[in-house]
Amino acid sequence: MFPITGNAALILAVVFGAAFGWLLHRGRVLDYNVIINQFRFRDFTVLKVMFTAIVVGGIGVLALVHLGAAKFHVRDANMLATIIGAAIFGVGMVLYGYCPGTGVAAIATGKLHALVGAVGMIFGAMLYAASFAWVNSHILSVWKLGKVTLAGISGLPHAVLLGLLAAAAIALFVTVERSGVERR
């Protein structure tokens, strides 16, 4: 059954990509106003969709690892690069109104304004590639923790950490719903 390669992998990539885009659309996270209102603390749809995706994806990954169909590939934890990257991503998302995935999906639904941000993402990727040698020596090498995981640091099994994340997500969802903060 595993691994899937060749044309079958390409077909599955298109199918899963289309399904992902459809789910983003159904989850309303292709709506510019929904994303912007997340940052204005008026609509928590994006937070709900992301937490749900992380928990469901985590369950899927743990199941695949448990079945022997996948392995964890832990990359170095480069904290300075993570902080800088998160700041750039966050500012870009606030200005653009989409993350990369929702931006591409918005383009697919005919939202032409999303093309501007896609061009910006391509330009940013080219700039990163052109400056990688400098980034590697001045950013990626600073505050490098090595191949660490939260499970390794805490001593808790992955399933327990995922359960705690799911419980936190549910508590957050209930709190947001009960608070009446969301205005639609």
C-alpha positions as CSV (number, residue, x, y, z in Angstrom):
1,M,0.0,0.0,0.0
2,F,2.8,2.4,0.8
3,P,4.7,4.2,-0.7
4,I,2.5,5.6,-3.4
5,T,4.7,7.0,-6.3
6,G,4.5,8.1,-9.9
7,N,1.2,9.0,-11.6
8,A,-0.9,7.7,-8.6
9,A,0.9,10.1,-6.3
10,L,0.3,13.0,-8.7
11,I,-3.4,12.2,-9.0
12,L,-3.7,11.9,-5.2
13,A,-1.9,15.2,-4.8
14,V,-4.5,16.9,-7.1
15,V,-7.4,15.1,-5.3
16,F,-6.2,16.0,-1.8
17,G,-5.3,19.5,-2.9
18,A,-8.8,20.1,-4.3
19,A,-10.3,18.6,-1.1
20,F,-8.2,20.9,1.0
21,G,-9.2,23.9,-1.0
22,W,-12.9,22.9,-0.8
23,L,-12.6,22.5,3.0
24,L,-11.0,25.9,3.3
25,H,-13.8,27.3,1.3
26,R,-16.5,25.5,3.4
27,G,-14.7,26.6,6.6
28,R,-15.1,30.3,5.3
29,V,-11.3,31.0,5.7
30,L,-11.1,32.1,2.1
31,D,-13.1,35.2,3.0
32,Y,-10.8,38.2,3.4
33,N,-13.0,39.7,6.1
34,V,-13.0,36.5,8.2
35,I,-9.2,36.4,8.2
36,I,-8.9,40.1,9.0
37,N,-11.5,39.9,11.7
38,Q,-9.5,37.1,13.4
39,F,-6.8,39.7,13.9
40,R,-9.4,42.2,15.2
41,F,-10.6,39.5,17.7
42,R,-14.1,39.7,16.2
43,D,-14.3,36.3,14.3
44,F,-12.5,33.2,15.6
45,T,-13.3,31.0,12.6
46,V,-9.6,30.9,11.5
47,L,-8.5,29.9,15.0
48,K,-11.2,27.2,15.1
49,V,-10.3,25.8,11.7
50,M,-6.5,25.8,12.4
51,F,-6.9,24.1,15.8
52,T,-9.2,21.5,14.3
53,A,-6.7,20.9,11.4
54,I,-3.8,20.6,13.8
55,V,-5.6,18.1,16.0
56,V,-7.0,16.0,13.2
57,G,-3.6,16.1,11.3
58,G,-1.9,15.1,14.5
59,I,-4.1,12.1,15.0
60,G,-3.5,11.1,11.4
61,V,0.3,11.4,11.7
62,L,0.3,9.5,15.0
63,A,-1.8,6.8,13.4
64,L,0.5,6.5,10.3
65,V,3.6,6.4,12.5
66,H,1.9,3.7,14.8
67,L,1.0,1.6,11.7
68,G,4.6,1.9,10.4
69,A,3.4,3.8,7.3
70,A,5.4,7.0,8.2
71,K,8.3,8.1,10.4
72,F,8.9,11.3,12.3
73,H,11.5,13.5,10.6
74,V,12.6,16.0,13.2
75,R,14.3,19.1,11.9
76,D,16.6,21.4,13.9
77,A,14.8,23.8,16.2
78,N,16.2,27.2,15.1
79,M,14.5,29.5,17.5
80,L,15.7,32.9,16.1
81,A,14.7,31.8,12.6
82,T,11.3,30.7,13.9
83,I,10.7,34.0,15.6
84,I,11.7,36.1,12.6
85,G,9.8,33.8,10.2
86,A,6.7,33.9,12.3
87,A,6.9,37.7,12.5
88,I,7.3,38.1,8.7
89,F,4.5,35.5,8.2
90,G,2.1,37.3,10.6
91,V,2.7,40.8,9.2
92,G,2.3,39.4,5.6
93,M,-0.9,37.7,6.6
94,V,-2.4,40.8,8.1
95,L,-1.4,42.9,5.1
96,Y,-2.4,40.3,2.5
97,G,-5.5,39.0,4.3
98,Y,-4.6,35.4,3.5
99,C,-2.0,32.8,4.4
100,P,-0.2,31.0,1.5
101,G,-2.7,28.2,1.4
102,T,-5.8,30.3,1.6
103,G,-4.3,32.8,-0.9
104,V,-3.9,30.1,-3.5
105,A,-7.3,28.7,-2.8
106,A,-8.8,32.2,-3.1
107,I,-7.1,32.6,-6.5
108,A,-8.7,29.2,-7.5
109,T,-12.2,30.6,-6.6
110,G,-11.6,33.6,-8.8
111,K,-10.6,36.2,-6.3
112,L,-8.2,38.2,-8.5
113,H,-7.0,40.4,-5.6
114,A,-5.3,37.3,-4.1
115,L,-3.0,37.2,-7.1
116,V,-1.1,40.3,-5.9
117,G,-0.2,38.5,-2.7
118,A,0.8,35.4,-4.6
119,V,3.2,37.5,-6.7
120,G,4.6,38.9,-3.4
121,M,5.1,35.3,-2.0
122,I,7.0,34.3,-5.1
123,F,9.2,37.4,-4.9
124,G,9.8,36.7,-1.2
125,A,10.8,33.1,-1.9
126,M,13.2,34.3,-4.6
127,L,14.7,36.9,-2.2
128,Y,15.0,34.2,0.5
129,A,16.8,31.8,-2.0
130,A,19.1,34.6,-3.1
131,S,20.0,35.5,0.5
132,F,20.1,32.0,1.9
133,A,23.9,31.9,2.4
134,W,23.7,35.0,4.6
135,V,20.5,33.8,6.4
136,N,22.2,30.4,7.0
137,S,25.3,32.0,8.7
138,H,23.6,34.9,10.5
139,I,20.1,33.6,11.5
140,L,19.8,29.8,11.1
141,S,23.0,29.2,13.2
142,V,21.9,31.4,16.1
143,W,19.9,29.9,19.0
144,K,19.9,26.5,17.4
145,L,18.6,23.8,19.8
146,G,19.1,20.8,17.5
147,K,16.6,18.0,16.9
148,V,14.3,18.4,19.9
149,T,10.6,17.7,20.2
150,L,8.1,18.8,22.9
151,A,7.7,15.1,23.7
152,G,11.4,14.7,24.2
153,I,11.7,17.8,26.4
154,S,8.6,17.1,28.5
155,G,8.9,13.4,28.7
156,L,5.2,13.0,27.8
157,P,4.1,10.7,25.0
158,H,3.0,12.3,21.7
159,A,-0.6,11.0,22.2
160,V,-0.8,12.7,25.6
161,L,0.5,16.0,24.2
162,L,-2.0,15.7,21.4
163,G,-4.8,15.0,23.9
164,L,-3.8,18.1,25.9
165,L,-3.9,20.2,22.7
166,A,-7.3,18.8,21.8
167,A,-8.6,19.6,25.3
168,A,-7.1,23.1,25.1
169,A,-8.8,23.6,21.6
170,I,-12.2,22.4,22.9
171,A,-11.9,24.7,26.0
172,L,-11.0,27.6,23.7
173,F,-13.9,26.9,21.4
174,V,-16.3,26.7,24.3
175,T,-15.0,30.0,25.8
176,V,-15.2,31.8,22.5
177,E,-18.8,30.6,21.9
178,R,-20.0,31.4,25.4
179,S,-18.3,34.8,25.5
180,G,-20.3,36.1,22.5
181,V,-17.2,37.9,21.3
182,E,-17.8,36.9,17.7
183,R,-19.8,39.4,15.7
184,R,-21.0,38.2,12.3
